[in-house]
Amino acid sequence: MDFDDTPEDAAFRTEARAFLEAHAPRKTGTDADWSRGAMAEHPDEQAVYHKRCQEWQATLYDNGWAGIAWPKAFGGRGGTPAQQIIFNQEAARYDVTSGFVGAAQHLVGPPLMRHGSPEQHARHLGPLLRGDELWCQLFSEPGAGSDLAALATRAVRDGDEWMVNGQKVWTSAAQHADFGILLARTDPDAPKHKGITFFIVDMRTSGIDIRPLVQATGLTHFNEVFLTDVRIPAENVVGEVHGGWAVARTTLASEAGMIGGAGQSSTFDAVLALARECGRTGDPEIRLALADVYLRERILKFHQYRMQTAIMHKRGTPPDPSVLKNFFTQSLSKRVELAIALQGAAGMLAGKDAIHDGFWQKQVVAQFSSRIGGGTNEVHKNMIGERALGLPAEPRSDKDVAWRDLPRS
């Protein structure tokens, strides 16, 4: 690995640091940091958090720091992936975040840039990059989660429009979204991967019913979305009709890499500080568990360094995005579960009654969404086996069977 800056990278880092110092406060590592607001429970607090995320994204855009690695033709800075990595490293020290605005750019930007029409580029990429318009991802369904290609939402051509009927679930931030990227089945007689089309849908269209799902944390990040006779203009198809699976794979690959490379709201240092606060650092079993948490965090960091080396210096083989994603979720689980164990009986408390106002309790309950979001750990293990290790693919009896003939839940 080689993650030292080249002279050009060092100059860019200095420029990025100067911009951040002029436009953002440093993190304090406490609840005073607004960038931790993703875990806010009250709707008013969530609204403030989303607004500040949009304001920060607009600040980036207006000062030429949004979409650093996006081509200039699409409204970006026209920089390199290495420069995006450097900026993210520097920004991690400051009390700023684009939140789900930035996440949506990872989900929506790559498929639109790669597969979208010039008209779609002109209409959507600018407002997406500035954060003026929010997006959601309408992929998963009650009967099509891990096996996404089994989706049953139907789109039928009607003149210059498509009429869509179906249900989506686990749609993050749908209640805030202006637009969504939607997968729908347009040819039920084709095998399940070949009869899908990728759409852009205006979330204010008649027939869309968004119902927030209250999670175990008390938050409502996810939603179920019902589509009843929703009409989508034909020009909102992204890529080829019936060719939506290839477009979706662009989104899914970007999503896994985004999750695996994400910063974490809690770290080993925070768990170690908690262990000292609780007087548990002399316990040999606790010390062993702390070592495990530290090692997993470092393994994830070195995987990210491998990715950084491949991008910045064109050396080595970058880790598969599925490897990054699964190491992220494993590292998170070990860390937050240890934090609760350190608290002993007090770990059963929640909210204001708990240590640190229940921060760790929220984290331990929220960990399960990371194991599922962006593809379950089990699905990613299959992809690691097939893509990274070159193992034979799992037997598939449904590969050439028409979707309408498949058994479904």
BELGINOR-V464281 format. One record per pair of residues at least 24 apart in sequence whose C-alpha atoms are under 7 Angstrom apart, sorted by the first residue. I is the first residue (numbers start at 1). J is the second residue. D is the distance in Angstrom with one decimal. If there is no record, write none. Layout:
I:J:D, I:J:D
//
This chain:
1:305:7.0, 1:306:6.0, 1:309:5.8, 2:309:5.4, 3:305:6.5, 3:308:6.6, 3:309:5.5, 9:83:6.9, 13:86:6.2, 13:87:6.9, 16:87:6.1, 17:90:6.3, 20:91:6.9, 24:94:6.2, 24:95:6.6, 24:96:6.8, 25:94:5.8, 25:95:5.7, 26:93:6.1, 26:94:4.2, 26:95:5.5, 27:93:5.9, 27:94:4.8, 27:95:4.6, 33:95:5.9, 34:95:6.7, 35:95:5.6, 35:96:5.5, 35:97:5.7, 41:218:6.4, 41:219:5.5, 53:97:5.9, 53:98:4.4, 53:99:5.7, 53:101:6.8, 54:98:6.4, 54:101:6.7, 54:131:5.3, 56:96:6.9, 56:97:6.9, 56:98:6.2, 57:98:5.6, 57:130:5.8, 57:131:5.8, 58:130:5.0, 58:131:6.2, 61:130:5.4, 66:129:6.6, 67:129:6.7, 74:121:6.9, 74:125:6.5, 75:126:6.0, 81:311:6.5, 82:311:6.0, 82:312:4.9, 101:131:6.0, 101:134:6.4, 104:135:5.9, 104:136:6.7, 105:129:6.7, 106:254:6.2, 106:255:6.6, 107:251:5.2, 107:254:6.5, 107:255:6.0, 108:251:6.8, 110:250:6.6, 110:251:6.7, 111:247:5.8, 111:250:5.7, 111:251:6.0, 115:238:6.2, 115:239:5.0, 115:247:6.7, 116:238:5.2, 116:239:6.0, 133:178:5.8, 134:176:6.9, 134:177:4.7, 134:178:5.2, 134:179:6.5, 135:177:4.8, 135:178:5.9, 135:179:4.8, 135:180:5.2, 136:171:6.7, 136:172:6.3, 136:173:6.2, 136:174:5.5, 136:177:5.9, 136:179:6.5, 136:180:4.6, 136:181:6.5, 137:171:6.1, 137:180:5.5, 137:181:5.1, 137:182:6.5, 138:168:6.0, 138:171:6.1, 138:180:6.3, 138:181:5.8, 138:182:4.7, 138:183:6.6, 139:168:6.6, 139:182:6.1, 139:183:5.6, 140:168:5.7, 140:169:5.7, 140:170:6.7, 141:167:6.2, 141:168:4.5, 141:169:5.1, 142:169:6.4, 143:409:5.9, 146:375:6.3, 146:376:6.6, 146:379:6.7, 149:192:5.7, 149:193:5.5, 150:192:6.0, 152:185:6.3, 153:184:5.1, 153:185:5.9, 154:184:5.4, 154:185:4.8, 154:186:6.1, 155:184:5.8, 155:185:5.9, 155:186:5.2, 156:186:6.2, 160:233:6.2, 160:234:5.4, 161:231:6.1, 161:232:5.4, 161:233:4.4, 161:234:4.9, 162:231:5.6, 162:232:5.1, 162:233:6.3, 162:234:6.3, 163:229:5.5, 163:230:5.4, 163:231:4.7, 163:232:6.5, 164:227:6.5, 164:228:6.7, 164:229:5.4, 164:230:5.0, 164:231:6.4, 165:227:5.0, 165:228:4.8, 165:229:5.5, 165:230:6.6, 166:226:6.1, 166:227:5.2, 166:228:6.8, 167:225:5.7, 167:226:4.5, 167:227:6.0, 168:224:5.6, 168:225:5.0, 168:226:6.4, 169:223:6.0, 169:224:4.1, 169:225:6.1, 170:222:4.9, 170:223:5.4, 170:224:6.1, 171:222:5.2, 171:223:5.0, 171:224:6.3, 172:221:5.4, 172:222:4.5, 172:223:6.3, 173:221:5.7, 173:222:6.3, 174:210:7.0, 174:223:6.3, 175:210:6.4, 177:203:6.6, 178:202:6.2, 178:203:5.4, 178:204:6.9, 179:203:5.0, 186:242:6.2, 187:242:6.8, 188:402:6.7, 188:403:5.3, 188:404:5.3, 189:402:4.9, 189:403:6.0, 189:404:6.1, 190:402:4.8, 190:403:6.0, 191:399:6.5, 191:400:5.5, 191:401:5.2, 191:402:4.3, 191:403:5.1, 192:402:6.6, 192:403:4.8, 193:245:6.1, 194:242:6.0, 194:243:6.3, 194:245:6.9, 195:242:4.6, 196:242:4.7, 196:243:6.1, 196:244:5.1, 196:245:6.2, 197:241:5.3, 197:242:4.8, 197:243:5.7, 197:244:4.0, 198:237:5.9, 198:238:5.5, 198:244:4.5, 198:247:6.8, 199:236:5.6, 199:237:4.6, 199:238:5.6, 200:236:5.1, 200:237:6.5, 201:232:6.4, 205:230:6.8, 206:230:6.3, 216:365:6.7, 217:362:5.8, 217:365:6.3, 217:366:6.5, 252:374:6.9, 255:374:6.0, 256:321:5.6, 256:322:6.2, 256:325:5.7, 256:374:5.8, 257:321:4.7, 257:324:6.8, 257:325:6.7, 259:325:5.8, 260:321:6.8, 260:324:4.3, 260:325:3.9, 260:328:5.5, 261:304:6.6, 261:324:6.9, 268:293:6.6, 268:294:5.9, 271:339:5.9, 275:342:6.1, 278:342:6.7, 278:343:6.6, 280:342:6.8, 293:331:6.7, 293:334:6.1, 293:335:5.6, 296:331:5.4, 297:331:5.9, 300:324:7.0, 300:327:6.0, 300:328:6.6, 320:388:6.4, 322:380:5.2, 322:383:6.8, 322:384:6.2, 323:384:6.6, 326:377:5.9, 329:370:6.2, 329:371:5.9, 332:367:7.0, 333:367:6.3, 336:360:6.4, 336:363:6.2, 336:364:5.3, 337:364:6.0
//
